[in-house]
């Protein structure tokens, strides 16, 4: 921060970043907007996909912490390929 004279970015940059975040958070809903109705199977597919996405950082952390163990490597590759 030395020499910049500003503690925070200008408001226009903050607005741009919030706009980008809102855009990417809104996009996953687009495919379901084109459906006439949704059923329980589609909801389960979305839940399982989100579970898989949330497990990716966990398996990466597990591999980073226990690099010498084969189980950590198997958990990581299982998450990547399935």
C-alpha positions in Angstrom: 0.0 0.0 0.0 3.0 2.3 0.3 2.9 5.0 -2.3 -0.6 4.2 -3.7 -2.3 6.7 -1.4 -5.5 4.5 -1.3 -6.7 2.0 1.2 -9.5 0.6 -0.9 -10.0 0.2 -4.7 -12.1 2.8 -6.4 -15.9 2.2 -6.3 -16.0 1.4 -10.0 -13.7 -1.6 -9.5 -15.8 -2.8 -6.6 -18.9 -2.6 -8.7 -17.2 -4.6 -11.5 -16.2 -7.3 -9.2 -19.6 -7.6 -7.6 -21.2 -7.7 -11.1 -18.9 -10.5 -12.1 -19.6 -12.5 -8.9 -23.3 -12.1 -9.4 -23.0 -13.2 -13.1 -21.2 -16.4 -12.2 -23.5 -17.2 -9.3 -26.6 -16.7 -11.5 -25.4 -18.8 -14.5 -26.0 -22.3 -13.0 -29.7 -21.5 -12.9 -29.9 -21.0 -16.7 -30.4 -24.6 -17.8 -33.3 -25.1 -15.4 -35.0 -21.9 -16.7 -35.6 -23.7 -20.0 -37.4 -26.7 -18.4 -41.1 -26.8 -18.2 -40.9 -28.6 -14.9 -38.3 -30.3 -12.6 -38.5 -33.6 -10.9 -36.8 -35.3 -8.0 -34.2 -37.0 -10.2 -32.9 -33.7 -11.6 -32.6 -32.3 -8.0 -30.6 -35.3 -6.9 -28.3 -34.9 -9.9 -27.7 -31.3 -8.9 -27.1 -32.2 -5.3 -24.6 -35.0 -6.2 -22.8 -32.7 -8.5 -22.5 -30.0 -5.8 -21.3 -32.7 -3.4 -18.6 -33.7 -5.8 -17.5 -30.1 -6.3 -17.3 -29.6 -2.5 -15.2 -32.7 -2.1 -12.5 -31.6 -4.5 -10.7 -29.2 -2.0 -11.0 -31.8 0.7 -9.3 -34.5 -1.3 -6.6 -32.0 -2.5 -5.9 -31.1 1.1 -5.8 -34.7 2.1 -3.2 -35.4 -0.6 -1.2 -32.4 0.4 -1.1 -33.4 4.0 -0.5 -37.1 3.5 1.5 -37.3 0.3 3.3 -40.4 1.4 0.1 -42.5 1.9 -1.4 -44.4 -1.0 -4.9 -43.9 0.4 -4.7 -40.2 0.1 -3.6 -40.5 -3.6 -6.5 -43.0 -4.2 -9.0 -40.6 -2.6 -7.7 -37.7 -4.7 -7.8 -39.7 -8.0 -11.2 -41.2 -7.2 -12.6 -37.7 -6.7 -11.0 -36.4 -9.9 -12.2 -39.3 -12.2 -15.6 -40.0 -10.6 
